[in-house]
Amino acid sequence: MTVSETLFERAVKRIPGGVNSPVRAYGAIGEAPRFIDHADGCYIYDADGNAYIDYIDSWGPMILGHNFPAVREAVIKACEKGLSFGCATEIEVEMAEFICENIPHVEMIRMVNSGTEAVMSAVRSARGFTGRDKIIKFAGCYHGHSDALLVSAGSGVMTSGIPDSAGVPKGCTMDTMTAVYNDLDSVKTLLEQAPDQVAAVIVEPVGANMGVVLPEEGFLVGLRKLCDQYGALLIFDEVITGFRLAFGGAAEYFHVKPDMVTYGKIIGAGMPVGAYGGRKEIMEMVSPVGPVYQAGTLSGNPVAMAAGLTQLRYLRSHSEVYRDLEKKGGKLYGGMEEILRKNGLSYQMNHISSLGSLFFIGEKVKDYASAKSSDTKAFARYFLAMLKAGIHLAPSQFEAMFLSTAHDDEAIDRTLMAVEGYFSGLL
């Protein structure tokens, strides 16, 4: 029995399912999850000493790779002053100033502790600002596990085969309306069904929790126009895409300006943190200035702020990072597409810059319904083969692959060799 298997046997006795987040479970794969001991660069090492090329990147924030020296040093220095004060600190101000000065659509920002908390607070602020109750989200887009948004939520919910969540009263979701991703008519229909009642439309500008699903041309621009027409706010959930597709996130990449934006762990360089921000008049609705209440003892934690601000400053001063990630994405995901074509396979490789997903389906994946049609058993076989070859993927068909600047040509070439070997072997 391996160390990971032994740890998992211990874990299931005290932790539901043996994991502290469902996406870490290997339930759909049929094995015990790997327990990770340490990571560096693009490699992750399990408790048994096995090394893997990592394409999870802590679900996105390790854009500079694991254990980036400048970030590590900033954390150590911050820890020497203390871990948490529950009081205001200078570095919170520096983080807020830095983001607001460099992200045009963020005039004010509030730090929180997770992406879930950021989205929950943004939605509450949108309701407070507009005086409306209803929210429109998209099937397959995941916005954290707050009650009102656990409707057709994608990601770990899809993997578990659970459409929603037990324990969420119907009253909590009665004002959540669900549209079809990449279908503007479905959004317009909902807006017309609830005239002057929709506070906001919230969207992952690139779907990344039903696998990677790209917005079709005109979709995001169309959302902006519909929100303006019907008086609703447009919220971009950039927990995945923020500071990854471009420094200004998907808003910059697609040239669409949201009213509000939410961020997650990438602004903490992987530490527990989140933030929501946007137009000043909206954010001034938040307590203690306005009537929308939101609070958190650990919000703006000085260690997390030190880590995140170091990474964001590096990204801002090294614009070549984004060109590099585009190039790496073209090599890896484009190489995988070529392998599929060469082997006569019609599986779909959706990708944009450093984000990618391989769907085991022969038709275009453009929304929740088409993503759900993917062959999860075929994915499980592929996942196990890649793991055996030293390639660490998310244990779910419905999660993204993440590239970092630490993924060098050698790592990408090794990955492509493993993919080639697997699909050639299928023939």
N, C-alpha and C positions, 0 to 999 in steps of 0.2 A: 504493500500500500504506500502511495506517495505521501509526502508531507501535506500537499494540498488536499488530498482525500481525507487524511487524518484531521486536518483543521476543519474541513467541511462537516465531518461527523460530529465534531465538537460544536460547531456553529449551529447546526440545525436543532440542537437541544435547547438553545438559549435565544436564538434569533429567528424570527419568522422566515422560513425558507432558507435559513443559513446565510442570508445576505441582508445588508442594510439599504439596498435599493434593488428593485426587481430586475433592472437591466443588467445587473452583475451576475444573475443566475444563469446557469447553463441548462435550464429546464427544457428548452426547446431542442437542445443538442444531445441530451442524454448522458452527460458527464458531470462530475464535480467541477465547480469553477476553479480556475487557477488563483491561488492566493499570492499576491505580489509582495516581494520583499523590498525591492528598490528599482530605480529607473535612472537612466542617464542618456541624454541625446535622443535618438530615435529607438532606443532599446529599453525593454522592460524585463525584469528578472523575477521569476517566481520563487517560492519558498524551497523548491527542490533544486534551485540553481540553474534552471533552464532559461536561456535568453531568447527573446522574441523581438522581431521588428514590430513596433507598436503602431497601429493605425487607429487607436482610440484617443490618444492624447488627452486623457482625463475628460473625454467627451468634449474636446475642442479647445480648451484654454491654453494648452501647451504649444502655442504657435511657434515658439522659439526652441522647442524641444524640452525634454525633461531636465530638471536640475540646472537650468541656465545659470551660469556663474554670477552674473550681475544681480539676478533676482535672489539667488541664494544668499549672497552677501548682504543685500538690503534687508532680508528677513532676519538674519542673524543680528545685524546692527539694531534693528527695531526691537527685537526680543530682549536685548540688553537693557532697554529702558522700561520693560514691563510688557505684559501680554494684553491687558485690557484695563481701561479706566472707567468706562461708563460715563465719560465726560468728553467735552469737545476737545479736539486736537488740531494742531496746525496742518497736519498732513491731509486731513479731511478737506480743508479749505483748498489746499494745493491741488488735490484730485479734482474737486468740483471746478476750480478755475481752469485747469488744464483741459478738461473735457469740454466745457462750455466755450472756451476760446478756440477750440479746434474742430468742433462738430457744429456746423451752422444751424442745425435744427434743434439743438439743445441749448436753451437760454438759462434754464435752472435745472438742478438735478438733486435727487435725494438718494443717499446710500442706504442699502438694506443688506440682507444676509444671504439671499439666494435669488435665482431667477423666478421661482414660484412666488416669492414675496414681492418681487418687483412687478410682476404682471398683476397680481392681486391688487396691489396698491395703485397701479396705473389705471386699472379698470374702475376702482373706487373713485379716483380723482376725476376720471372722465364723466362718471355719473354725477359727481358733485358739481362739476363745471357746467354740464349741459342741463341738469335737472331732469334727465331722462334715465330710464331703468334698463332698457334692453341692450344687449350686446350681440353682435354677429361675429362668429368665429367660423373656421373652416374644418370640415371633416378631415381627420388625419393630422391636423396641426396640434401640437402639444404645447400648452402654455403653463405647465406646472400642475400641481395636484390640489389647488384650491377648489372648493366644491363647485362653484359656478362654472368652471371651465373643464371639468371632467366629463365632457360630452364628445363622443367620437374623437377621442384624444390621441390616437396613434401611439407610436413608440412602444414602451413596455406594456401598455394595455393591449396593443395589437398582438404582441408576442405571446401574451398569456391567454389570448382568445377571449378576453373580457371586454365587451363593448364600452362599458362605463364602470363605475365603482359602487360596490355596496357601501352603505353607510352615508350616502349622499341623499338627503331628503329631496323629494320632487320640487319642493318650494325653492330650493337653492338654484335649480337650473331652469325654472319656468321662464326666466327672462333671458336665457341664452338661446340664440337662434343659430342654426347650423347651415352654412352654405357649402357649395361645391368649389373646391380649389380650381382655379383657372376657368371658372364659369361666372362671368360678370352678370349674366342674366339671372342667375340664382340669387345673387346679392341684391340686385335691383328689385326682384320679386319680394324678398323679405323686407326691404326698406319700404316698399309700397304697402305691404300687409300691415305694417306698424308705423303709420305716418306720425312723425314728430315724437317717436318713442325710442329710437335707437340712439344711444349715447356714443357708441364707438363700434368700428369694425377693427378687429384685431387679427393680424395675420403674421405667420412666418413668411417673410418675403421670399425666401427659398425654403420650401418644405424640407425639413431635415429630421422628422420624427415618424415618417412613413417610408423611410429610405429617403434619398435625395430626390426631390421633385422640383423641377425648375419652373418659374413663372413663365407662361407663354407671353409672346410679344404683345404689349398693350394691357396686360392684366393689372399690373401694379399702377400704371398710369390711370387705368379705368377705375380702379378703387379710389384713387385720389379724387377723380372727378365726381364719382357717385357720392362720396362723403361730403364734398363741397355742396353738391346739389341738394342733399337731404339734411344737411346740418349736423352730420355725425363727425366725430373725431376719427382720424386714422392712426392706429397704433401699430408700429412695427415691433414685433417681438424679435429682437436681434441677439438673443441669448447665444445662438449658434453663429450667426453671420456677422455680428458686431466686431469690428476691428480685425476680421478675418478675410472677408472678400475684398475689403479695402479699409483704409484707416477709418473712413466714415461709414463703414459697413455697407449693407445692401442699399441703403438710401443713397450713398454716393455712387455705388456700382451701377445702379439702375436709374439714377437721376430722378428720384421721386422723393419728395419731402413729406415725412409724416408729421402729425401733430405731437405725438409722443413716441418714445422709444424705450424699450426695456433691455437691460444688459444682465449678464450673469457672471460666471466665474472667470471669464477672460479678463475682466477689469481687476481681478485679484491674482492674476497669473496662476490660477488654479486653486487659490484659497477660497474659503466660503464667503462669497460676497455677491451682491447684485446691486442694481441701481435702476431708477426710472427717472426720466426727464422729458423736457419738451418746452413748449412755449411758456413764457413767464406768467401770463395771465392764468394758465391752467395750473401750473405748479404753485402759484400763490394761493390756491385753494387748500393747500396742505397745511395741517397744524404744525406749528403754533400760529401761523399767519392767518390761515383760513379754517373752515369748519370740517374739512376732511381729515379724520384722525388716522394716524399711522405712527408707530413708534418701534424702537428696538434697542435694547441695551448694547448689543454688539454691532449695531450699524456704524459703519465707518471705522471698524476696528483698525488700530494703528499698524498692526503687523500685516494685515491684508492690504491696507492702503499702500504700505511701503512696497510690497511685492508687486501690486498692480500698477502703481505709478511708474515704477522702474521699467516694467515691460512696455507700458504705453508710450513712455518717453523714447524708448529704444525704437519702437515701431514708427513713431512720428519722425524720428531723425534718420531712419533707414528705409526710405521708400522703396528701395530695391527689394525688400522682403516680399512685397506683393508681386513684383515681376517674377521673382524667384519661385514663389508658390504657384503662379500660373504655369510656369515652365515645368515644374515638377508634376503638377496635375496633368498637363498634356502628355508627359512621358509615361506616367503610371497608368492613368485611366485610358489614355489613347492607346497605350500598349495593350491593355486588357481588351479593349474593343477589337484591336487587330487580331489578337489571339482567338477571340470568339469567331470573328469572320473567317479566319484561316481554317478553323475547325468546323465550319458550317453550322455554327450554333446561333440561334436568333435571340439569345438572352440580351436584355437591355442594360447598358452601362450608362447610367445618368451621372453627369458630373458638371461641376463648375468650379474653376480655380482649384482650391485644395480640398474640396468636398466631393465625395463620390459614393455611388451605391451600385452594386451589381444585382439586378433583379432576374430571378429565374422564371422568366416569362417571355413569350414571343411577341408581345404587342407593346406599343408605346405606353410608358407609365407617366401619366399626367395628373392624376388625382388619387384620392383615397381608394376608390373602387378598383381602379386598375392595379394599384400597389397591393391590395389585399389578394389579388388573383395570383400573386407570385407563389411558386412551388417552395414552401418552407422546408419540406423534407429534402429537396435537392440542395437547398442552402445549407442545411445541417451537415450533409455529407461533404460539401465543399469546405465548410468551416473547419471540420475535424481534420481534413487533409491539410489545410493551410496551417492549423495549429501544430500538427505533426512536423510540418516543414519549417517551423519557427516563425510563423507569421501570425501576429496577434490582432484579430478582428473583433468587432463587437459580436456577441453571441446571439444576434438577431438579424433576420432579413430586413428589419425595418429601422435600422440605425445607419448612420453615415460612417464612411471612412474619413479620417482626418490626416492630412499631411502637415508636417512642420518643416521649418528651415533646416532641422537636423537630419531629415531624410536625404541622404546623399545618393549619388548615382549607384554606388555599390548596393545600398539597401534596396533601392527601387529595382535594380537589375535582378537581385536575388528574389524579390517578390514576383517579378514577371516570369522568372524561370520556374518558380513553384506553380504559378497559375498555368503556364504552358504545359508543365508536366501533368497537372491534374486533368485539364481538359483534353489533352492529347490521349491520356490514359482512358478517358471515357469512351473513346472511339474503339 
